[in-house]
Amino acid sequence: MSVLPRLFSLSHPSDTQIVPFTGSIQGGLQEGLQVTVNGIVHQSSATRFAVNFQTGFSDQDIAFHFNPRFEEGGYVVCNTKQKGSWGAEERKMQMPLQKGNPFELRFLVQSMEFQVMVNGNLFTQYSHRVPFHRVDAISVTGAVGLTNISFQNTRVILVQPAFSGMQFSQTACVPPKPKGRKPKSPVSWQANAAPMTQTVIHTIQSAPGHMCSNPVIPPVMYTNPTYPIPYFTAIPGGLYPSKSITVSGTVLSSAQRFHINLRCGSDIAFHLNPRFNENAVVRNTQISGSWGPEERGLPQAMPFSRGQGFLVWIICEGHCFKVAVNGQHLFDYYHRLKNLPAINNLEVGGDIQLTHVQT
């Protein structure tokens, strides 16, 4: 069995300072623990980011420093820092990541080393220089947007969640108990194959000052590398204020348009439709087969590009959807269909390769 027992709400779309991020790992690192980090590399002048497995919330003792550098053709530095002093660098003269593209990093703790997978492929192995059980925190810094961090114990049959939460260096926004509505029980399903696993997924939040007032509902997390297009999936429980949806993928090099639809039965409550032949991002609602007036205005240039990766965040609020692309708030779309719980299906289609969906 695998279980996703807890969700911390996604960063508010207008908050772009998602990193630096530091969170504690309850119980510390253990052999067989796999830590997965999902995000997107920013298109910016910055050339580096890092994932650090460290002791505490300072950066004086880092057991494993994983540091992609988009310099000199691209390479990755691995190292260890003890009492503020770096050891000898290990360099991998390859760059498996691309600016503007989503990524998935998996760090598997083994008895003698860390094993690192990048986008599903084995990339490197890093021998332990200090005992890994000293590690009780993870930090992410640099030119990336962070989507989620998950922990999976690959060697334990599930009895209770081994990692029940993270302590954030930023202000964490944990919804209070709802009135008149019971939170849903954890989502569970049968694993496809051995070994038995347990998983806890925490969606990164960095939004001090924003209010949360809705129940914690476990996300449905898809980890397939690609999805069929068009793609349809349910939104468990429908929408409610603070509910977030994440869609990432890569725009095809010959793309004309694609769409993300939030559906209410046969109606489309929210139609997000980037059109490359018109250099526009069209938003609309369809009720009883009829489209309403289009919205096209943007505060900045077209955020989607042919051949480039993208990460779309949609946050449902009481009066509108807030939409961010690649970590930048793009627009608000005021609800035209206001029965939010009835908006319970997601549709994605068009000229893209879809790589990640979270509802």
C-alpha atoms as a printed R data frame, in Angstrom:
    type eleno elety resid chain resno       x      y       z
1   ATOM     1    CA   MET     A     1   0.000  0.000   0.000
2   ATOM     2    CA   SER     A     2   1.040  3.591  -0.624
3   ATOM     3    CA   VAL     A     3  -0.511  6.503   1.187
4   ATOM     4    CA   LEU     A     4  -0.519 10.252   0.670
5   ATOM     5    CA   PRO     A     5  -1.716 11.361   4.092
6   ATOM     6    CA   ARG     A     6  -1.013 15.083   4.187
7   ATOM     7    CA   LEU     A     7  -0.870 18.119   1.938
8   ATOM     8    CA   PHE     A     8   0.557 21.544   2.660
9   ATOM     9    CA   SER     A     9  -1.015 24.126   0.340
10  ATOM    10    CA   LEU     A    10   0.856 25.325  -2.722
11  ATOM    11    CA   SER     A    11   2.502 28.705  -2.789
12  ATOM    12    CA   HIS     A    12   0.118 31.532  -3.570
13  ATOM    13    CA   PRO     A    13   0.593 32.356  -7.273
14  ATOM    14    CA   SER     A    14   1.525 35.995  -6.628
15  ATOM    15    CA   ASP     A    15   4.379 34.923  -4.340
16  ATOM    16    CA   THR     A    16   7.390 34.177  -6.535
17  ATOM    17    CA   GLN     A    17   9.987 33.735  -3.774
18  ATOM    18    CA   ILE     A    18   9.540 29.977  -3.537
19  ATOM    19    CA   VAL     A    19  13.214 29.345  -2.817
20  ATOM    20    CA   PRO     A    20  15.393 29.373  -0.792
21  ATOM    21    CA   PHE     A    21  13.483 26.679   1.042
22  ATOM    22    CA   THR     A    22  14.494 24.639   4.090
23  ATOM    23    CA   GLY     A    23  12.457 21.892   5.753
24  ATOM    24    CA   SER     A    24  13.193 19.354   8.456
25  ATOM    25    CA   ILE     A    25  13.156 15.603   7.789
26  ATOM    26    CA   GLN     A    26  11.453 14.009  10.760
27  ATOM    27    CA   GLY     A    27  13.465 11.045  11.962
28  ATOM    28    CA   GLY     A    28  16.418 11.992   9.776
29  ATOM    29    CA   LEU     A    29  17.710 10.039   6.791
30  ATOM    30    CA   GLN     A    30  17.414  6.253   6.847
31  ATOM    31    CA   GLU     A    31  18.735  3.576   4.548
32  ATOM    32    CA   GLY     A    32  16.131  2.916   1.882
33  ATOM    33    CA   LEU     A    33  14.624  6.397   2.062
34  ATOM    34    CA   GLN     A    34  13.990  8.009  -1.305
35  ATOM    35    CA   VAL     A    35  13.546 11.771  -1.458
36  ATOM    36    CA   THR     A    36  11.986 13.180  -4.630
37  ATOM    37    CA   VAL     A    37  12.259 16.866  -5.517
38  ATOM    38    CA   ASN     A    38  10.080 18.276  -8.319
39  ATOM    39    CA   GLY     A    39  10.346 21.751  -9.777
40  ATOM    40    CA   ILE     A    40  11.284 23.803 -12.808
41  ATOM    41    CA   VAL     A    41  14.576 25.492 -13.705
42  ATOM    42    CA   HIS     A    42  13.997 29.212 -14.164
43  ATOM    43    CA   GLN     A    43  14.819 30.977 -17.392
44  ATOM    44    CA   SER     A    44  17.065 33.613 -15.819
45  ATOM    45    CA   SER     A    45  20.599 34.942 -15.772
46  ATOM    46    CA   ALA     A    46  21.323 32.851 -12.674
47  ATOM    47    CA   THR     A    47  23.343 29.764 -13.533
48  ATOM    48    CA   ARG     A    48  23.100 27.490 -10.483
49  ATOM    49    CA   PHE     A    49  20.847 25.796  -8.021
50  ATOM    50    CA   ALA     A    50  21.455 23.296  -5.243
51  ATOM    51    CA   VAL     A    51  19.744 20.614  -3.191
52  ATOM    52    CA   ASN     A    52  21.423 20.154   0.197
53  ATOM    53    CA   PHE     A    53  21.004 17.341   2.707
54  ATOM    54    CA   GLN     A    54  22.202 18.937   5.902
55  ATOM    55    CA   THR     A    55  22.231 18.999   9.684
56  ATOM    56    CA   GLY     A    56  19.845 21.631  11.015
57  ATOM    57    CA   PHE     A    57  18.764 24.852   9.369
58  ATOM    58    CA   SER     A    58  22.246 26.348   8.953
59  ATOM    59    CA   ASP     A    59  24.499 25.490   6.032
60  ATOM    60    CA   GLN     A    60  27.581 24.650   8.091
61  ATOM    61    CA   ASP     A    61  27.229 20.864   7.872
62  ATOM    62    CA   ILE     A    62  26.000 19.526   4.525
63  ATOM    63    CA   ALA     A    63  26.338 15.775   4.038
64  ATOM    64    CA   PHE     A    64  25.423 15.951   0.338
65  ATOM    65    CA   HIS     A    65  25.468 19.064  -1.841
66  ATOM    66    CA   PHE     A    66  23.975 18.446  -5.318
67  ATOM    67    CA   ASN     A    67  24.721 21.520  -7.416
68  ATOM    68    CA   PRO     A    68  23.814 21.747 -11.150
69  ATOM    69    CA   ARG     A    69  25.682 24.602 -12.865
70  ATOM    70    CA   PHE     A    70  24.630 25.940 -16.263
71  ATOM    71    CA   GLU     A    71  28.136 27.194 -17.029
72  ATOM    72    CA   GLU     A    72  30.906 26.081 -19.403
73  ATOM    73    CA   GLY     A    73  28.580 23.741 -21.232
74  ATOM    74    CA   GLY     A    74  26.899 22.556 -18.034
75  ATOM    75    CA   TYR     A    75  28.025 20.219 -15.255
76  ATOM    76    CA   VAL     A    76  27.023 19.088 -11.755
77  ATOM    77    CA   VAL     A    77  29.116 19.490  -8.608
78  ATOM    78    CA   CYS     A    78  28.717 17.141  -5.642
79  ATOM    79    CA   ASN     A    79  30.402 17.864  -2.339
80  ATOM    80    CA   THR     A    80  30.260 17.747   1.471
81  ATOM    81    CA   LYS     A    81  30.694 20.626   3.917
82  ATOM    82    CA   GLN     A    82  31.845 19.963   7.486
83  ATOM    83    CA   LYS     A    83  31.962 22.719  10.117
84  ATOM    84    CA   GLY     A    84  31.778 25.345   7.385
85  ATOM    85    CA   SER     A    85  34.547 23.910   5.190
86  ATOM    86    CA   TRP     A    86  33.994 22.277   1.809
87  ATOM    87    CA   GLY     A    87  35.711 19.033   0.892
88  ATOM    88    CA   ALA     A    88  36.979 17.978  -2.526
89  ATOM    89    CA   GLU     A    89  34.504 18.502  -5.356
90  ATOM    90    CA   GLU     A    90  33.243 15.643  -7.468
91  ATOM    91    CA   ARG     A    91  32.216 16.894 -10.897
92  ATOM    92    CA   LYS     A    92  29.947 15.178 -13.385
93  ATOM    93    CA   MET     A    93  30.616 16.844 -16.746
94  ATOM    94    CA   GLN     A    94  27.065 16.413 -17.985
95  ATOM    95    CA   MET     A    95  23.951 18.566 -17.647
96  ATOM    96    CA   PRO     A    96  20.749 16.492 -17.641
97  ATOM    97    CA   LEU     A    97  18.505 19.526 -16.988
98  ATOM    98    CA   GLN     A    98  17.386 22.395 -19.208
99  ATOM    99    CA   LYS     A    99  16.440 25.939 -18.296
100 ATOM   100    CA   GLY     A   100  12.716 26.456 -18.526
101 ATOM   101    CA   ASN     A   101  11.946 22.749 -18.157
102 ATOM   102    CA   PRO     A   102  10.378 20.836 -15.262
103 ATOM   103    CA   PHE     A   103  12.554 18.262 -13.508
104 ATOM   104    CA   GLU     A   104  12.371 15.372 -11.095
105 ATOM   105    CA   LEU     A   105  15.337 14.515  -8.860
106 ATOM   106    CA   ARG     A   106  15.268 11.304  -6.823
107 ATOM   107    CA   PHE     A   107  17.814 10.765  -4.056
108 ATOM   108    CA   LEU     A   108  17.942  7.190  -2.725
109 ATOM   109    CA   VAL     A   109  19.842  6.695   0.524
110 ATOM   110    CA   GLN     A   110  21.868  3.489   0.413
111 ATOM   111    CA   SER     A   111  24.253  2.072   3.008
112 ATOM   112    CA   MET     A   112  27.388  3.344   1.267
113 ATOM   113    CA   GLU     A   113  26.154  6.137  -1.001
114 ATOM   114    CA   PHE     A   114  23.443  8.397  -2.337
115 ATOM   115    CA   GLN     A   115  22.045  7.280  -5.678
116 ATOM   116    CA   VAL     A   116  20.693 10.136  -7.822
117 ATOM   117    CA   MET     A   117  18.102  9.741 -10.574
118 ATOM   118    CA   VAL     A   118  17.325 12.690 -12.861
119 ATOM   119    CA   ASN     A   119  14.043 12.551 -14.796
120 ATOM   120    CA   GLY     A   120  13.904  8.795 -14.328
121 ATOM   121    CA   ASN     A   121  17.495  8.027 -15.375
122 ATOM   122    CA   LEU     A   122  20.407  7.100 -13.111
123 ATOM   123    CA   PHE     A   123  22.737 10.106 -13.126
124 ATOM   124    CA   THR     A   124  25.354  9.664 -10.407
125 ATOM   125    CA   GLN     A   125  26.306  7.989  -7.135
126 ATOM   126    CA   TYR     A   126  27.917  9.849  -4.246
127 ATOM   127    CA   SER     A   127  29.712  7.936  -1.476
128 ATOM   128    CA   HIS     A   128  28.917  9.012   2.069
129 ATOM   129    CA   ARG     A   129  31.651 11.134   3.650
130 ATOM   130    CA   VAL     A   130  29.776 11.608   6.930
131 ATOM   131    CA   PRO     A   131  27.164  9.337   8.557
132 ATOM   132    CA   PHE     A   132  23.900  9.957   6.738
133 ATOM   133    CA   HIS     A   133  21.841  9.610   9.928
134 ATOM   134    CA   ARG     A   134  23.140 13.063  10.944
135 ATOM   135    CA   VAL     A   135  21.005 14.611   8.186
136 ATOM   136    CA   ASP     A   136  17.714 15.998   9.479
137 ATOM   137    CA   ALA     A   137  16.953 18.784   6.971
138 ATOM   138    CA   ILE     A   138  16.774 19.466   3.245
139 ATOM   139    CA   SER     A   139  17.267 22.826   1.565
140 ATOM   140    CA   VAL     A   140  16.826 24.030  -2.000
141 ATOM   141    CA   THR     A   141  18.440 27.234  -3.228
142 ATOM   142    CA   GLY     A   142  19.083 29.005  -6.505
143 ATOM   143    CA   ALA     A   143  17.323 29.554  -9.817
144 ATOM   144    CA   VAL     A   144  14.446 27.081  -9.492
145 ATOM   145    CA   GLY     A   145  10.760 27.011  -8.746
146 ATOM   146    CA   LEU     A   146   9.898 24.238  -6.315
147 ATOM   147    CA   THR     A   147   6.696 22.208  -6.723
148 ATOM   148    CA   ASN     A   148   6.900 19.455  -4.145
149 ATOM   149    CA   ILE     A   149   9.148 17.260  -2.060
150 ATOM   150    CA   SER     A   150   8.126 13.679  -1.312
151 ATOM   151    CA   PHE     A   151   9.569 10.996   0.957
152 ATOM   152    CA   GLN     A   152   9.244  7.303   0.207
153 ATOM   153    CA   ASN     A   153  10.518  4.508   2.402
154 ATOM   154    CA   THR     A   154  11.224  1.706  -0.068
155 ATOM   155    CA   ARG     A   155  12.051 -0.944   2.523
156 ATOM   156    CA   VAL     A   156   9.195 -0.823   5.020
157 ATOM   157    CA   ILE     A   157   5.705 -2.286   4.815
158 ATOM   158    CA   LEU     A   158   3.299  0.467   5.762
159 ATOM   159    CA   VAL     A   159   1.938  0.476   9.301
160 ATOM   160    CA   GLN     A   160   1.786  4.210   9.968
161 ATOM   161    CA   PRO     A   161   3.253  7.142   8.039
162 ATOM   162    CA   ALA     A   162   6.936  7.412   8.900
163 ATOM   163    CA   PHE     A   163   7.107 11.096   8.041
164 ATOM   164    CA   SER     A   164   4.067 12.965   9.258
165 ATOM   165    CA   GLY     A   165   5.075 16.518   8.472
166 ATOM   166    CA   MET     A   166   7.748 19.092   7.773
167 ATOM   167    CA   GLN     A   167   8.769 22.093   9.817
168 ATOM   168    CA   PHE     A   168   9.149 25.022   7.471
169 ATOM   169    CA   SER     A   169  11.610 27.857   7.806
170 ATOM   170    CA   GLN     A   170   8.955 29.998   6.142
171 ATOM   171    CA   THR     A   171   5.528 30.510   7.671
172 ATOM   172    CA   ALA     A   172   3.505 27.382   7.002
173 ATOM   173    CA   CYS     A   173  -0.196 27.769   6.301
174 ATOM   174    CA   VAL     A   174  -1.983 24.714   7.689
175 ATOM   175    CA   PRO     A   175  -5.771 24.857   7.315
176 ATOM   176    CA   PRO     A   176  -7.832 24.617  10.507
177 ATOM   177    CA   LYS     A   177 -10.426 21.930  11.025
178 ATOM   178    CA   PRO     A   178 -13.397 22.720   8.778
179 ATOM   179    CA   LYS     A   179 -16.857 23.380  10.138
180 ATOM   180    CA   GLY     A   180 -19.591 21.089   8.983
181 ATOM   181    CA   ARG     A   181 -17.333 19.105   6.689
182 ATOM   182    CA   LYS     A   182 -15.121 16.157   7.503
183 ATOM   183    CA   PRO     A   183 -11.689 15.981   5.892
184 ATOM   184    CA   LYS     A   184 -11.301 13.086   3.502
185 ATOM   185    CA   SER     A   185  -9.421 10.038   4.675
186 ATOM   186    CA   PRO     A   186  -5.998  9.381   3.157
187 ATOM   187    CA   VAL     A   187  -5.909  8.267  -0.451
188 ATOM   188    CA   SER     A   188  -4.658  4.709  -0.771
189 ATOM   189    CA   TRP     A   189  -4.178  2.209  -3.548
190 ATOM   190    CA   GLN     A   190  -2.477 -1.105  -4.205
191 ATOM   191    CA   ALA     A   191   1.117 -0.786  -5.327
192 ATOM   192    CA   ASN     A   192   1.862 -2.382  -8.690
193 ATOM   193    CA   ALA     A   193   4.912 -4.336  -7.553
194 ATOM   194    CA   ALA     A   194   7.257 -5.041  -4.669
195 ATOM   195    CA   PRO     A   195   8.861 -3.613  -2.642
196 ATOM   196    CA   MET     A   196   6.079 -2.271  -0.479
197 ATOM   197    CA   THR     A   197   6.338  1.471  -0.115
198 ATOM   198    CA   GLN     A   198   5.027  4.358   1.889
199 ATOM   199    CA   THR     A   199   4.941  7.899   0.640
200 ATOM   200    CA   VAL     A   200   4.323 11.311   2.105
201 ATOM   201    CA   ILE     A   201   4.052 14.251  -0.272
202 ATOM   202    CA   HIS     A   202   4.385 17.842   0.865
203 ATOM   203    CA   THR     A   203   3.510 20.551  -1.618
204 ATOM   204    CA   ILE     A   204   5.812 23.483  -1.008
205 ATOM   205    CA   GLN     A   205   4.274 26.630   0.420
206 ATOM   206    CA   SER     A   206   5.938 29.968   0.918
207 ATOM   207    CA   ALA     A   207   3.143 32.433   1.437
208 ATOM   208    CA   PRO     A   208   3.397 34.320   4.739
209 ATOM   209    CA   GLY     A   209   0.434 36.549   5.335
210 ATOM   210    CA   HIS     A   210  -2.081 34.539   3.302
211 ATOM   211    CA   MET     A   211  -5.022 32.936   5.048
212 ATOM   212    CA   CYS     A   212  -5.958 29.273   4.724
213 ATOM   213    CA   SER     A   213  -9.470 28.257   5.684
214 ATOM   214    CA   ASN     A   214 -10.166 24.961   3.962
215 ATOM   215    CA   PRO     A   215  -9.768 21.287   4.744
216 ATOM   216    CA   VAL     A   216  -6.606 19.434   3.967
217 ATOM   217    CA   ILE     A   217  -7.459 17.030   1.132
218 ATOM   218    CA   PRO     A   218  -4.773 14.647  -0.101
219 ATOM   219    CA   PRO     A   219  -3.703 15.279  -3.693
220 ATOM   220    CA   VAL     A   220  -3.797 12.735  -6.452
221 ATOM   221    CA   MET     A   221  -0.203 12.463  -7.609
222 ATOM   222    CA   TYR     A   222   0.688 11.052 -11.014
223 ATOM   223    CA   THR     A   223   4.263  9.988 -11.596
224 ATOM   224    CA   ASN     A   224   4.104  8.643 -15.151
225 ATOM   225    CA   PRO     A   225   6.786 10.299 -17.315
226 ATOM   226    CA   THR     A   226   4.209 11.165 -19.995
227 ATOM   227    CA   TYR     A   227   0.439 11.156 -20.343
228 ATOM   228    CA   PRO     A   228  -1.883 10.506 -23.258
229 ATOM   229    CA   ILE     A   229  -3.263 13.612 -24.974
230 ATOM   230    CA   PRO     A   230  -6.067 14.537 -24.607
231 ATOM   231    CA   TYR     A   231  -5.921 13.756 -20.902
232 ATOM   232    CA   PHE     A   232  -8.882 13.632 -18.511
233 ATOM   233    CA   THR     A   233  -8.955 13.122 -14.751
234 ATOM   234    CA   ALA     A   234 -11.284 13.757 -11.829
235 ATOM   235    CA   ILE     A   235 -10.683 16.476  -9.249
236 ATOM   236    CA   PRO     A   236 -11.519 14.637  -6.009
237 ATOM   237    CA   GLY     A   237 -14.085 16.621  -4.036
238 ATOM   238    CA   GLY     A   238 -14.298 19.353  -6.658
239 ATOM   239    CA   LEU     A   239 -12.964 22.864  -6.150
240 ATOM   240    CA   TYR     A   240 -13.006 25.076  -3.057
241 ATOM   241    CA   PRO     A   241 -11.060 28.185  -1.991
242 ATOM   242    CA   SER     A   242  -7.305 27.429  -1.614
243 ATOM   243    CA   LYS     A   243  -7.527 24.276  -3.781
244 ATOM   244    CA   SER     A   244  -4.560 24.088  -6.152
245 ATOM   245    CA   ILE     A   245  -3.966 22.299  -9.451
246 ATOM   246    CA   THR     A   246  -0.569 21.887 -11.105
247 ATOM   247    CA   VAL     A   247   0.054 20.987 -14.756
248 ATOM   248    CA   SER     A   248   3.495 20.759 -16.348
249 ATOM   249    CA   GLY     A   249   4.822 19.640 -19.684
250 ATOM   250    CA   THR     A   250   6.672 20.707 -22.803
251 ATOM   251    CA   VAL     A   251   5.226 22.655 -25.707
252 ATOM   252    CA   LEU     A   252   5.787 20.904 -29.030
253 ATOM   253    CA   SER     A   253   8.138 22.686 -31.433
254 ATOM   254    CA   SER     A   254   5.353 22.944 -34.035
255 ATOM   255    CA   ALA     A   255   2.622 23.886 -31.553
256 ATOM   256    CA   GLN     A   256  -0.328 26.034 -32.570
257 ATOM   257    CA   ARG     A   257  -2.293 25.879 -29.294
258 ATOM   258    CA   PHE     A   258  -3.155 23.811 -26.240
259 ATOM   259    CA   HIS     A   259  -5.762 24.021 -23.496
260 ATOM   260    CA   ILE     A   260  -6.379 23.289 -19.827
261 ATOM   261    CA   ASN     A   261 -10.078 23.013 -18.970
262 ATOM   262    CA   LEU     A   262 -11.736 22.838 -15.568
263 ATOM   263    CA   ARG     A   263 -15.068 21.193 -16.283
264 ATOM   264    CA   CYS     A   264 -18.448 21.141 -14.550
265 ATOM   265    CA   GLY     A   265 -20.360 18.353 -16.271
266 ATOM   266    CA   SER     A   266 -20.657 19.335 -19.932
267 ATOM   267    CA   ASP     A   267 -19.778 22.959 -19.115
268 ATOM   268    CA   ILE     A   268 -16.264 24.407 -18.995
269 ATOM   269    CA   ALA     A   269 -15.896 26.640 -15.952
270 ATOM   270    CA   PHE     A   270 -12.382 27.755 -16.896
271 ATOM   271    CA   HIS     A   271 -10.742 27.392 -20.321
272 ATOM   272    CA   LEU     A   272  -7.021 28.300 -20.419
273 ATOM   273    CA   ASN     A   273  -5.922 28.342 -24.065
274 ATOM   274    CA   PRO     A   274  -2.418 29.487 -25.098
275 ATOM   275    CA   ARG     A   275  -2.406 30.160 -28.857
276 ATOM   276    CA   PHE     A   276   0.992 30.439 -30.498
277 ATOM   277    CA   ASN     A   277  -0.402 31.412 -33.892
278 ATOM   278    CA   GLU     A   278  -2.049 34.422 -32.218
279 ATOM   279    CA   ASN     A   279   0.597 35.034 -29.510
280 ATOM   280    CA   ALA     A   280  -2.192 35.081 -26.938
281 ATOM   281    CA   VAL     A   281  -3.399 33.286 -23.820
282 ATOM   282    CA   VAL     A   282  -7.187 33.112 -24.158
283 ATOM   283    CA   ARG     A   283  -9.442 32.547 -21.141
284 ATOM   284    CA   ASN     A   284 -13.156 31.803 -21.319
285 ATOM   285    CA   THR     A   285 -16.146 29.871 -19.960
286 ATOM   286    CA   GLN     A   286 -18.534 27.658 -21.923
287 ATOM   287    CA   ILE     A   287 -22.095 27.180 -20.610
288 ATOM   288    CA   SER     A   288 -24.643 24.993 -22.402
289 ATOM   289    CA   GLY     A   289 -22.403 24.851 -25.467
290 ATOM   290    CA   SER     A   290 -21.983 28.626 -25.780
291 ATOM   291    CA   TRP     A   291 -18.759 30.525 -25.143
292 ATOM   292    CA   GLY     A   292 -18.774 33.753 -23.195
293 ATOM   293    CA   PRO     A   293 -16.583 36.809 -23.871
294 ATOM   294    CA   GLU     A   294 -12.866 36.041 -24.189
295 ATOM   295    CA   GLU     A   295 -10.240 37.507 -21.885
296 ATOM   296    CA   ARG     A   296  -6.788 37.993 -23.423
297 ATOM   297    CA   GLY     A   297  -4.971 40.775 -21.558
298 ATOM   298    CA   LEU     A   298  -1.619 39.949 -19.945
299 ATOM   299    CA   PRO     A   299   0.676 42.053 -17.744
300 ATOM   300    CA   GLN     A   300   3.749 40.642 -19.506
301 ATOM   301    CA   ALA     A   301   4.900 38.870 -22.644
302 ATOM   302    CA   MET     A   302   3.542 35.478 -23.700
303 ATOM   303    CA   PRO     A   303   4.936 33.096 -21.018
304 ATOM   304    CA   PHE     A   304   4.764 29.921 -23.136
305 ATOM   305    CA   SER     A   305   7.277 29.141 -25.895
306 ATOM   306    CA   ARG     A   306   7.421 26.445 -28.540
307 ATOM   307    CA   GLY     A   307   9.854 23.693 -27.579
308 ATOM   308    CA   GLN     A   308  10.058 24.866 -23.948
309 ATOM   309    CA   GLY     A   309   8.841 23.393 -20.684
310 ATOM   310    CA   PHE     A   310   6.151 25.028 -18.574
311 ATOM   311    CA   LEU     A   311   4.614 24.731 -15.131
312 ATOM   312    CA   VAL     A   312   1.085 26.087 -14.596
313 ATOM   313    CA   TRP     A   313  -0.341 26.654 -11.108
314 ATOM   314    CA   ILE     A   314  -4.075 27.286 -10.770
315 ATOM   315    CA   ILE     A   315  -5.303 28.347  -7.335
316 ATOM   316    CA   CYS     A   316  -9.040 28.463  -6.733
317 ATOM   317    CA   GLU     A   317 -10.113 31.344  -4.515
318 ATOM   318    CA   GLY     A   318 -13.593 32.368  -3.438
319 ATOM   319    CA   HIS     A   319 -14.045 34.923  -6.221
320 ATOM   320    CA   CYS     A   320 -11.546 33.889  -8.887
321 ATOM   321    CA   PHE     A   321  -8.848 31.583 -10.183
322 ATOM   322    CA   LYS     A   322  -5.307 32.849  -9.732
323 ATOM   323    CA   VAL     A   323  -2.956 31.528 -12.390
324 ATOM   324    CA   ALA     A   324   0.849 31.457 -12.336
325 ATOM   325    CA   VAL     A   325   3.183 30.202 -15.060
326 ATOM   326    CA   ASN     A   326   6.738 29.136 -14.206
327 ATOM   327    CA   GLY     A   327   6.450 30.728 -10.770
328 ATOM   328    CA   GLN     A   328   5.198 34.121 -12.009
329 ATOM   329    CA   HIS     A   329   1.643 35.307 -11.306
330 ATOM   330    CA   LEU     A   330  -0.008 35.890 -14.684
331 ATOM   331    CA   PHE     A   331  -3.678 36.812 -14.225
332 ATOM   332    CA   ASP     A   332  -6.884 36.398 -12.227
333 ATOM   333    CA   TYR     A   333 -10.011 34.926 -13.803
334 ATOM   334    CA   TYR     A   334 -13.245 35.738 -11.991
335 ATOM   335    CA   HIS     A   335 -15.664 32.852 -11.568
336 ATOM   336    CA   ARG     A   336 -18.551 32.716 -14.018
337 ATOM   337    CA   LEU     A   337 -19.713 29.319 -12.748
338 ATOM   338    CA   LYS     A   338 -19.837 29.722  -8.986
339 ATOM   339    CA   ASN     A   339 -20.806 26.230  -7.776
340 ATOM   340    CA   LEU     A   340 -17.185 25.364  -7.074
341 ATOM   341    CA   PRO     A   341 -17.639 21.778  -5.726
342 ATOM   342    CA   ALA     A   342 -19.381 20.881  -9.014
343 ATOM   343    CA   ILE     A   343 -16.204 21.764 -10.951
344 ATOM   344    CA   ASN     A   344 -14.685 18.317 -10.589
345 ATOM   345    CA   ASN     A   345 -12.898 17.327 -13.805
346 ATOM   346    CA   LEU     A   346  -9.653 18.399 -15.460
347 ATOM   347    CA   GLU     A   347  -9.015 18.158 -19.213
348 ATOM   348    CA   VAL     A   348  -5.689 18.863 -20.929
349 ATOM   349    CA   GLY     A   349  -5.245 18.725 -24.691
350 ATOM   350    CA   GLY     A   350  -3.476 20.198 -27.676
351 ATOM   351    CA   ASP     A   351   0.102 20.512 -28.891
352 ATOM   352    CA   ILE     A   352   2.069 19.554 -25.781
353 ATOM   353    CA   GLN     A   353   3.774 16.635 -24.111
354 ATOM   354    CA   LEU     A   354   2.226 16.362 -20.656
355 ATOM   355    CA   THR     A   355   4.627 15.258 -17.919
356 ATOM   356    CA   HIS     A   356   3.041 16.009 -14.542
357 ATOM   357    CA   VAL     A   357  -0.470 16.571 -13.142
358 ATOM   358    CA   GLN     A   358  -1.530 17.184  -9.583
359 ATOM   359    CA   THR     A   359  -5.212 17.682  -8.681
